[in-house]
Amino acid sequence: MSTIFDESRLGRRGSELRATKTTAPAGFASSELRHELAWPELSEPQVVRHFVRLSRLNHAIDVGFYPLGSCTMKYNPKINEEMARLPGFASLHPLQPEETVQGALQVMWELQRDLAEITGMDQVSLQPAAGAQGEQTGILMIKAYHRSRQDLQRTEVLIPDAAHGTNPATASLAGFDVVEVASDSRGGVDLDALKAKLGPKTAAVMLTNPSTLGIFEDNIVEIARLTHQAGGLLYYDGANLNAILGKCRPGDTGFDVVHVNLHKTFSTPHGGGGPGSGPVGVKKHLAPFLPAPTVGRDQNGFHLVAGGPDSIGRVRSFHGNFGMHLRAYTYIRSLGKDGLSAVAEDAVLNANYLLHLIKDRVTVPYQRLAKHEFVVGLPRSIKDKTGVRTLDVAKRLLDFGVHSPTVYFPLIVDEAMMIEPTETESKETLEAFAAILAQVLTEAVNDPEMVKTAPHTTPVRRLDEARAARQPELRYRPR
Ligand SMILES: *Cc1c(COP(=O)(O)O)cnc(C)c1O
């Protein structure tokens, strides 16, 4: 593919820069200042075409359907961007004196309060910069809590086998032993398995509810009772609240700590891995352990409040990803309580409608009401007869201009496809996707080679995904 460097021609210009005298910044010798930089020289249309071309190499929610289960690729309303670009917010500096940033602190204070209200928690910190970092913050607070009580034998974190991979990663990074808890035949936590593993070593149980299978854990109150009886705390992985917004609060069902992903539920961009935002909320007994500073309010206005002696300290520079706080705040305030409840209703309705449209073409391991997402499998008959696998189906879907669902997760479903349509898609889009999936599954039987060699129309074909992640080539190298 040609790059802007290849297209560069000496003296070609898009705009004229005024000549300025450059002096070396303090601490640098003038000999260290470079006078010749190998910038490409291009006209404005070349630059515009370059970036538009780049933007079209990837699928995006602003381009088409993106049912990537667990990741919640919902449409991000443009009003969020408008608010984040208001100069009074966009040009702030995090080290400005408090009295000059009262509006920004008020947004953070109100967002802390809104998230506490939505999740049923007492206090919130906006610092963590991702769901995984929210988890780590939450588990470190649980660790600090047990330590503060001299309860030092609690070395285990119990996690269901359907959990997101970040849960065991978090627990083990925080120094705990991970104990897996089996799911029962209905896709929930197996209560007998849980009872057998709870005990004096239990520091916490980490749960996602609805689980990554898209199933609401109807034994949650009993699970909370058993966990607390054993002396453990209950952690809520709230990466995705889509199904329960305005309907059910983790705090009311017995959870002690929760993290939420603003970049999933609250329509802030995922942005190719960042900037994310994963605020944590806690019940009163864990409030002293929250990362600091948080934002507080008194008669003189809004302030950054330093932590007490038990705070686990700072987990992120400055105040977290403020631009994301602003977008999520805009989303919450533009929808209001009724709007947020409608999000949950539409997310669940869309998931169940799509499941209904495709259920005869796939295997449905758990015949239950789906919440915001559901998991199905590729029929064994297709796999055995043709050798086509879920990965092939996922790749072939790309040829039709839609993103594929999440595949091979959760691990307990054979040839899994995890589908999350989100509330922002229309009935027509869901029906179009169901038709595309049906076409690909028919093709898998009639023309398996077509599916196994897909994708055929994307800018790149099948990648070595491990190498692409581990050894990315991010630098231009002249040929
Ligand atoms: C996305 C997700 C996470 C991790 O969030 P990141 O922001 O990607 O670190 C954790 N748990 C669940 C259930 C998720 O879907």
The ligand as a Tripos MOL2 file, in Angstrom:
@<TRIPOS>MOLECULE
LIG
   15    15     1     0     0
SMALL
NO_CHARGES

@<TRIPOS>ATOM
      1 C1        -14.6090   -5.6730   28.4990 C.3       1 LIG1
      2 C2        -14.7460   -6.4420   29.7300 C.ar      1 LIG1
      3 C3        -13.7810   -6.3310   30.7400 C.ar      1 LIG1
      4 C4        -12.4790   -5.5600   30.5880 C.3       1 LIG1
      5 O1        -12.6430   -4.1950   30.2750 O.3       1 LIG1
      6 P1        -11.4550   -3.4010   29.5350 P.3       1 LIG1
      7 O2        -11.8600   -1.9900   29.5530 O.co2     1 LIG1
      8 O3        -11.3450   -3.9960   28.1690 O.co2     1 LIG1
      9 O4        -10.2010   -3.6330   30.3270 O.co2     1 LIG1
     10 C5        -14.0010   -7.0460   31.9080 C.ar      1 LIG1
     11 N1        -15.0800   -7.8140   32.0680 N.ar      1 LIG1
     12 C6        -16.0360   -7.9420   31.1150 C.ar      1 LIG1
     13 C7        -17.2310   -8.8170   31.3620 C.3       1 LIG1
     14 C8        -15.8880   -7.2670   29.9090 C.ar      1 LIG1
     15 O5        -16.8140   -7.4140   28.9420 O.3       1 LIG1
@<TRIPOS>BOND
     1     1     2 1
     2     2     3 ar
     3     2    14 ar
     4     3     4 1
     5     3    10 ar
     6     4     5 1
     7     5     6 1
     8     6     7 2
     9     6     8 1
    10     6     9 1
    11    10    11 ar
    12    11    12 ar
    13    12    13 1
    14    12    14 ar
    15    14    15 1
@<TRIPOS>SUBSTRUCTURE
     1 LIG1         1 GROUP 0 **** ****
